[in-house]
Each structure stands twice: as structure tokens, then as C-alpha cells.
């Protein structure tokens, strides 16, 4: 099966990191990039075009060729709503798979290539980048949330998932486009995981490196 992969970056008020994350996604992967601006106070397209004018010409080139697209919500709807928008837009354009990468700089876009290799071998499955939680700067809330979420997913599905809260994923669009969802915020990533398992998809995980800044430098809407 030939995969047509798109990379989506859902973002809300990440003005300090979104240009770098977008640029790295363009440099480190061959995929078209969709940035979904979930009603950020400072419009993301303006941030990216300002960064291009300041010397990051690759961003301007990507806009010109259509490889980089920004969709903006007039107001904040939630991460789940942003991802579902990316699903619909990508299906309409004929993509088969969607990679999601957070806009806060936590993820390394280059790791999407490793996840894509797994997706090529298992195109019907959900591929998750399971985060290494070894750094001293990893928030305690993230560690607790992951454990609690993993238990809940196991209770609902019987499946063992080591990082059910990771936002670094590759979704098979031909499966998710036929599912119905009820959540729109961070809880969507748990709902879609559970519904995909119920629909017969296998969850495959690949350990990834992540970056957590010091608490005083961190931006989170979780």
C-alpha cells in the first residue's frame, strides 16, 4: 500500500515555539504540513510569515508551493476539534494517514519518519510515539495522568498501552473518517484511541525522545 502522509500541528497560544516546530517539520520530514491554529491570541500565520521575513525563507517557500497550510479557528474550540478538522481536511485532499505533532516543542518532528516506517508495515493500525519520561523536568502531573489514562484505556478495551496520552501519533484516515466522536478537547485523544481499538485497530508504540523545558519556561493548556 502506498501511503500519502500529511503532518498536522494543532496549536493554541504557542507563539515562542510554533515557528521552530513548523520549520523543523518541513526540514526533517518530506510531508505536507497543516498547522491548525485553535483560536490563538496571536494568529499563527502572522507569526510564521514574520519569521519568514526575519530570515526563515523556507517558511515563505513552503507557503508559496502549498506544502505549508494554516487553518485558523476564530475562537478556541479545543485540541480535539483541531485534530478532527485536520482529519476532515486531509481526507478531502486524498491523504491516507495523518501525523500529529504538538506545537509546544515537546516532540521532535524527525521521529515522525520512524513512526511512518511502522505505519507502512501496518497501515490499518494506530501508531503512537511513546514518550521517554526520564528527564527531571517532566511534570509530575504528566506522569500521573499517563498512568491513570493507561489504566482507564485498559479497563475499557483490554489493551495494554504504555502512553495513551501521547499526542505524537499516525492515524489511518480510512478508519477514523468512519468513526463518530463526542469530545473536542484533550480528552479526544483518549476517545479516538478507545474507539479505534473497538473498531479493530491495533495500537503500535515506538519509544520517542521528548523535550520538557523548565517549569518557568513551560507553556501548557492541559
C-alpha positions in Angstrom: 0.0 0.0 0.0 1.3 3.5 -0.9 0.8 5.9 2.0 0.0 9.6 1.4 1.0 11.1 4.7 0.3 14.6 6.0 1.7 16.2 9.2 -0.6 18.3 11.3 0.3 20.6 14.2 -2.6 21.6 16.4 -1.6 24.7 18.3 -3.1 27.2 20.8 -1.1 30.1 22.1 2.4 28.7 21.4 4.0 31.9 20.0 7.5 31.1 21.2 7.7 27.7 19.7 5.3 27.3 16.8 7.7 28.8 14.1 10.5 26.5 15.1 8.3 23.4 15.3 6.8 24.2 11.9 10.2 24.8 10.3 11.6 21.5 11.8 8.6 19.6 10.4 9.4 21.0 7.0 13.1 20.3 7.2 13.0 16.9 8.9 10.2 15.3 7.1 9.1 15.2 3.4 5.4 15.6 4.4 3.0 18.4 3.6 2.3 20.4 6.8 -1.0 21.7 8.1 -1.0 24.0 11.1 -4.3 24.2 12.9 -4.5 27.5 14.8 -7.1 26.8 17.5 -8.0 30.5 18.1 -4.6 31.7 19.3 -4.4 35.2 20.6 -1.7 36.0 18.1 -2.7 34.5 14.7 -0.2 31.7 13.8 0.0 32.5 10.1 1.2 36.0 11.0 3.9 34.6 13.3 5.1 32.2 10.6 5.2 34.9 7.9 7.0 37.3 10.3 9.6 34.5 10.9 9.9 34.1 7.2 10.5 37.8 6.7 13.1 37.7 9.5 15.2 35.2 7.6 13.5 31.8 7.7 12.8 31.8 3.9 11.9 28.1 3.9 8.6 29.0 5.5 7.8 31.5 2.8 8.7 29.0 0.1 6.5 26.3 1.8 3.6 28.8 1.8 4.2 29.6 -1.9 4.3 26.0 -3.0 1.3 24.9 -0.9 3.4 22.5 1.2 2.5 24.6 4.3 -1.1 25.5 5.0 -2.5 27.2 8.1 -6.2 26.8 9.1 -7.5 29.2 11.8 -10.5 29.0 14.2 -11.8 32.4 15.1 -12.1 31.2 18.7 -10.6 28.4 20.8 -12.5 25.0 20.3 -10.0 22.6 21.9 -7.3 20.3 20.7 -9.7 17.5 19.7 -11.6 19.9 17.5 -8.4 20.9 15.8 -7.4 17.3 15.2 -10.8 16.4 13.8 -10.6 19.4 11.5 -7.2 18.1 10.3 -8.8 14.7 9.7 -11.6 16.1 7.5 -9.3 18.4 5.5 -6.8 15.7 4.9 -9.3 13.1 3.8 -10.8 15.6 1.4 -7.3 16.0 -0.2 -6.8 12.3 -0.6 -4.3 11.7 2.2 -4.3 8.2 3.8 -2.5 9.0 7.1 -2.1 11.9 9.4 0.8 12.5 11.8 0.0 14.8 14.7 2.8 16.8 16.4 2.3 19.2 19.3 3.1 22.8 18.8 4.9 23.4 22.1 8.2 21.9 21.1 7.9 18.8 23.2 8.1 16.5 20.2 11.0 16.1 17.7 9.4 16.1 14.2 12.1 13.9 12.8 10.8 11.0 14.8 7.7 11.0 12.5 9.9 9.2 10.0 10.3 6.3 12.4 6.6 6.2 13.1 5.9 6.3 9.3 8.0 3.1 8.8 5.8 1.3 11.3 2.7 2.6 9.5 3.9 1.4 6.2 4.1 -2.2 7.5 0.8 -1.9 9.4 -1.3 0.7 7.5 -4.6 0.0 9.4 -3.1 0.5 12.8 -2.7 3.5 15.1 1.0 4.2 15.7 1.9 6.1 18.9 5.2 7.7 19.9 5.6 6.6 23.5 7.4 9.3 25.3 10.5 8.6 27.4 9.9 10.1 30.8 13.4 10.2 32.1 14.2 13.9 32.3 14.0 15.7 35.7 11.9 18.4 34.0 9.0 16.0 33.2 5.9 17.4 35.1 4.6 15.1 37.8 1.1 15.8 36.5 2.1 14.3 33.1 3.4 11.2 34.8 0.3 10.7 36.9 -2.0 11.5 34.0 -0.4 8.9 31.8 -0.6 6.2 34.4 -4.3 7.0 35.2 -5.2 7.2 31.5 -3.4 3.9 30.7 -5.5 2.2 33.4 -8.7 3.6 32.0 -7.9 2.6 28.4 -7.1 -0.9 29.6 -10.4 -1.1 31.5 -12.4 0.0 28.5 -10.6 -2.1 25.9 -8.5 -4.8 27.5 -5.5 -3.4 25.5 -2.2 -2.6 27.1 -1.0 0.9 26.0 2.1 2.4 27.6 1.4 6.1 26.6 -2.2 6.7 25.9 -1.8 10.4 26.3 0.9 11.0 23.7 -0.1 13.4 21.0 2.6 12.2 18.6 0.7 9.7 16.5 0.0 8.5 13.0 -3.7 7.9 12.3 -5.0 5.8 9.4 -7.6 8.2 8.0 -9.6 5.5 6.2 -10.5 4.2 9.6 -11.0 7.3 11.6 -13.2 9.0 9.0 -15.9 6.5 9.7 -15.9 6.9 13.5 -18.2 9.3 15.4 -16.7 11.3 18.3 -18.2 13.3 21.2 -15.2 15.1 22.7 -13.4 18.2 21.5 -10.6 18.9 23.9 -7.7 16.9 25.3 -10.0 14.1 26.1 -10.4 13.5 22.4 -7.0 11.7 22.2 -8.3 9.1 24.7 -11.7 8.8 22.9 -10.2 8.3 19.5 -7.7 5.7 20.9 -10.5 3.7 22.5 -12.8 3.9 19.5 -10.1 2.8 17.2 -9.4 -0.3 19.3 -13.1 -1.1 19.5 -13.2 -0.8 15.6 -10.4 -3.4 15.4 -7.3 -1.3 15.0 -4.1 -2.5 16.8 -2.1 0.1 18.7 1.6 0.0 18.0 4.0 2.1 20.0 7.5 3.2 19.3 9.6 4.9 22.1 10.5 8.5 21.3 12.6 11.3 22.9 10.7 14.4 24.1 11.8 17.8 25.4 10.3 19.4 28.5 11.6 22.8 29.4 12.0 24.0 32.9 8.7 24.8 34.7 9.1 28.6 34.4 9.6 28.3 30.7 6.8 25.8 30.0 3.5 26.6 28.2 0.7 24.1 28.7 -3.0 24.2 28.3 -3.6 20.6 29.6 
